[in-house]
Amino acid sequence: MLLPAVFAATFRILRRPAFLVPALLVALAADGLIQLNGWPRPGFEGWPVERQVTTAFLVSLARAWLSVTIIAVGIAVMRGKRPGLLRQWVHVLTALKIGAVSLLLFAGVLLGTLVFVVPGVYLLLRWSQVLPAMIEGRTRVNDVLMYSEAIASAHYLRILLIWFVAWAVPALLAFGIGYADRALESAAVPYLRHVESVCRWMWPAVLQSAGLALIAALYVELDTRAYAPVRHQ
């Protein structure tokens, strides 16, 4: 079944230090810089100054570029290759090309969602594997939309279920963390309070790392299922 296979592959990727260490460091560094920048953040009042906007924009670009490379590392883990940030480094021109295509696809999905929800969801599922396919360079840019549809078309409902589980489990865990936070507010155990604070601080970075691993795992699993019969002929 696709769902258990994808999540098992996700955990297999996350167990590799070559993936997990840079993924966590990038997420923590980006979140820390945004925190120091002071914008964007909840409760911010007034308009950001030019320096804050510029910093947030540059940090977002750097995070996106490094995230593309980290996904490439996750794909390498799934393919049985030797993973490493420098070995799977994505060139800046390739990253810009991926970014441009992603923005165009996002605009199409947004338009479909505004017209009616179903077309937007359909386009999102149909184009869901464009990003990792471009990262791996499995096909030419002008063929990548058809390639994504080819490997995902037989699994739309399963992909939706995987996305739902990937959203629901962190939501439940976040609720548990919030409940523990409220329970520890009155607890006279400083050590537990420190542990809870560290967990809450690390939580967004863990989620981002798991999300990148899931993208790589789902893509390779879909690609393997679509083309395994051909490869064994």
C-alpha positions as CSV (number, residue, x, y, z in Angstrom):
1,M,0.0,0.0,0.0
2,L,1.2,3.5,-0.8
3,L,0.4,5.2,2.5
4,P,2.5,3.0,4.8
5,A,5.3,2.7,2.2
6,V,5.5,6.5,1.9
7,F,5.6,7.1,5.7
8,A,8.1,4.3,6.2
9,A,10.3,5.9,3.5
10,T,9.9,9.3,5.1
11,F,11.2,7.9,8.4
12,R,14.0,6.2,6.6
13,I,15.1,9.5,5.1
14,L,14.8,11.3,8.5
15,R,17.1,8.7,10.1
16,R,20.0,9.7,7.8
17,P,22.2,12.4,9.3
18,A,23.1,13.6,5.8
19,F,19.5,14.7,5.5
20,L,18.3,15.5,9.0
21,V,21.2,17.6,10.2
22,P,21.2,20.2,7.3
23,A,17.4,20.2,7.2
24,L,17.2,21.1,10.9
25,L,20.0,23.6,10.7
26,V,18.4,25.4,7.8
27,A,15.0,25.5,9.4
28,L,16.4,26.7,12.8
29,A,18.7,29.3,11.2
30,A,15.9,30.7,9.1
31,D,13.5,30.8,12.0
32,G,16.1,32.4,14.2
33,L,16.9,35.1,11.6
34,I,13.2,35.9,11.2
35,Q,12.8,36.1,14.9
36,L,15.8,38.5,15.2
37,N,14.4,40.5,12.3
38,G,11.2,41.1,14.2
39,W,8.9,40.6,11.1
40,P,6.9,38.7,10.1
41,R,5.7,37.4,13.5
42,P,2.4,37.2,15.4
43,G,1.3,40.3,17.2
44,F,3.5,42.6,15.1
45,E,2.0,46.1,15.1
46,G,2.5,48.7,12.5
47,W,4.3,48.5,9.1
48,P,7.7,46.8,8.7
49,V,10.6,49.0,7.8
50,E,12.6,48.5,4.6
51,R,15.3,46.5,6.3
52,Q,12.8,44.1,7.8
53,V,11.2,43.4,4.4
54,T,14.5,43.0,2.7
55,T,15.8,40.6,5.3
56,A,12.6,38.5,5.3
57,F,12.7,38.3,1.5
58,L,16.3,37.2,1.4
59,V,15.9,34.7,4.2
60,S,12.8,33.2,2.4
61,L,14.8,32.9,-0.8
62,A,17.7,31.2,0.9
63,R,15.4,28.8,2.8
64,A,13.7,27.9,-0.5
65,W,17.0,27.3,-2.3
66,L,18.4,25.2,0.4
67,S,15.1,23.3,0.8
68,V,15.3,22.3,-2.8
69,T,18.8,20.9,-2.2
70,I,17.7,19.0,0.9
71,I,14.8,17.4,-1.1
72,A,17.5,16.3,-3.6
73,V,19.4,14.7,-0.7
74,G,16.2,12.9,0.4
75,I,15.7,11.6,-3.2
76,A,19.3,10.4,-3.2
77,V,18.6,8.4,0.0
78,M,15.6,6.8,-1.6
79,R,17.6,6.0,-4.8
80,G,20.4,4.3,-2.8
81,K,22.9,6.9,-3.7
82,R,25.5,8.4,-1.4
83,P,23.7,11.5,0.1
84,G,25.3,14.8,0.9
85,L,24.4,18.4,0.8
86,L,27.3,19.2,-1.6
87,R,26.8,16.0,-3.6
88,Q,23.2,16.9,-4.4
89,W,23.7,20.6,-4.5
90,V,21.2,22.3,-6.8
91,H,22.7,25.1,-8.9
92,V,21.2,28.5,-8.4
93,L,20.0,28.7,-12.1
94,T,18.2,25.4,-11.6
95,A,16.6,26.6,-8.4
96,L,15.5,29.8,-10.1
97,K,13.9,27.8,-12.9
98,I,12.1,25.6,-10.4
99,G,10.9,28.6,-8.5
100,A,9.5,30.2,-11.7
101,V,7.7,27.1,-12.7
102,S,6.4,26.6,-9.1
103,L,5.0,30.2,-9.1
104,L,3.2,29.6,-12.4
105,L,1.7,26.4,-11.1
106,F,0.6,28.0,-7.9
107,A,-1.1,30.7,-9.8
108,G,-3.0,28.0,-11.8
109,V,-4.0,26.2,-8.7
110,L,-5.1,29.4,-7.0
111,L,-7.2,30.4,-10.0
112,G,-8.8,26.9,-10.1
113,T,-9.6,27.1,-6.4
114,L,-11.1,30.6,-6.7
115,V,-13.4,29.4,-9.6
116,F,-14.4,26.3,-7.7
117,V,-12.5,24.2,-5.1
118,V,-12.5,20.9,-7.0
119,P,-10.6,22.2,-10.1
120,G,-7.9,23.7,-7.7
121,V,-7.5,20.4,-5.8
122,Y,-7.4,18.5,-9.1
123,L,-4.6,20.7,-10.5
124,L,-2.7,20.5,-7.2
125,L,-2.8,16.7,-7.3
126,R,-2.0,16.6,-11.0
127,W,1.0,18.8,-10.7
128,S,2.1,17.6,-7.2
129,Q,5.2,15.9,-8.4
130,V,6.5,18.6,-10.7
131,L,8.9,20.1,-8.0
132,P,10.7,16.9,-7.1
133,A,10.8,15.8,-10.8
134,M,12.5,19.0,-11.7
135,I,14.9,18.7,-8.8
136,E,16.0,15.2,-9.9
137,G,16.0,16.3,-13.6
138,R,14.1,13.2,-14.6
139,T,12.5,15.0,-17.6
140,R,12.7,18.2,-19.6
141,V,10.9,21.3,-18.3
142,N,8.3,21.2,-21.2
143,D,7.4,17.6,-20.3
144,V,7.4,17.8,-16.5
145,L,3.7,18.5,-16.2
146,M,2.8,15.3,-18.2
147,Y,5.5,13.4,-16.2
148,S,3.9,14.5,-12.9
149,E,0.4,13.4,-14.1
150,A,1.8,10.1,-15.4
151,I,3.1,9.0,-12.0
152,A,0.4,10.5,-9.8
153,S,-2.8,10.0,-11.8
154,A,-3.5,6.5,-10.5
155,H,-3.1,7.6,-6.8
156,Y,-5.0,10.9,-6.4
157,L,-7.1,9.7,-3.5
158,R,-4.1,8.0,-1.8
159,I,-2.1,11.2,-2.2
160,L,-5.0,13.2,-0.6
161,L,-5.0,10.7,2.3
162,I,-1.3,11.0,2.8
163,W,-1.6,14.8,2.9
164,F,-4.4,14.6,5.4
165,V,-2.5,12.3,7.7
166,A,0.6,14.5,7.3
167,W,-1.5,17.4,8.5
168,A,-3.6,15.7,11.1
169,V,-0.8,14.0,13.1
170,P,1.3,17.2,13.6
171,A,-2.0,19.0,14.5
172,L,-2.7,16.5,17.2
173,L,0.9,16.6,18.5
174,A,0.7,20.4,18.6
175,F,-2.5,20.2,20.6
176,G,-0.7,17.9,23.0
177,I,2.3,20.3,23.3
178,G,-0.1,23.1,24.0
179,Y,-1.9,21.1,26.6
180,A,1.4,20.2,28.3
181,D,2.4,23.8,28.2
182,R,-0.8,24.8,30.1
183,A,-0.3,21.9,32.5
184,L,3.2,22.9,33.3
185,E,2.4,26.6,33.9
186,S,1.5,25.8,37.5
187,A,4.1,23.0,37.9
188,A,7.0,23.7,40.2
189,V,9.4,21.7,38.1
190,P,11.8,24.0,36.3
191,Y,13.5,21.2,34.5
192,L,10.3,20.1,32.8
193,R,9.5,23.6,31.8
194,H,12.9,23.9,30.1
195,V,12.4,20.7,28.3
196,E,8.9,21.8,27.1
197,S,10.4,25.1,25.9
198,V,13.1,23.4,23.9
199,C,10.5,21.0,22.3
200,R,8.3,24.0,21.4
201,W,11.3,25.8,19.9
202,M,12.4,22.8,17.9
203,W,8.9,21.8,16.7
204,P,8.6,24.0,13.6
205,A,12.1,22.8,12.4
206,V,11.1,19.2,12.9
207,L,7.9,19.7,10.9
208,Q,9.7,21.4,8.1
209,S,12.3,18.6,7.9
210,A,9.6,16.0,7.9
211,G,7.7,17.8,5.2
212,L,10.8,17.8,2.9
213,A,11.4,14.1,3.6
214,L,7.8,13.4,2.8
215,I,8.0,15.2,-0.6
216,A,11.1,13.1,-1.6
217,A,9.5,9.8,-0.3
218,L,6.2,10.3,-2.0
219,Y,7.8,11.2,-5.3
220,V,10.2,8.2,-5.4
221,E,7.4,5.8,-4.3
222,L,5.1,7.1,-7.1
223,D,7.9,7.0,-9.7
224,T,8.8,3.5,-8.7
225,R,5.2,2.3,-8.9
226,A,4.7,3.9,-12.3
227,Y,7.8,2.7,-14.0
228,A,8.8,-0.5,-12.2
229,P,7.1,-2.8,-14.7
230,V,9.0,-1.0,-17.6
231,R,12.4,-1.2,-15.8
232,H,12.0,-5.0,-15.2
233,Q,11.2,-5.8,-18.8
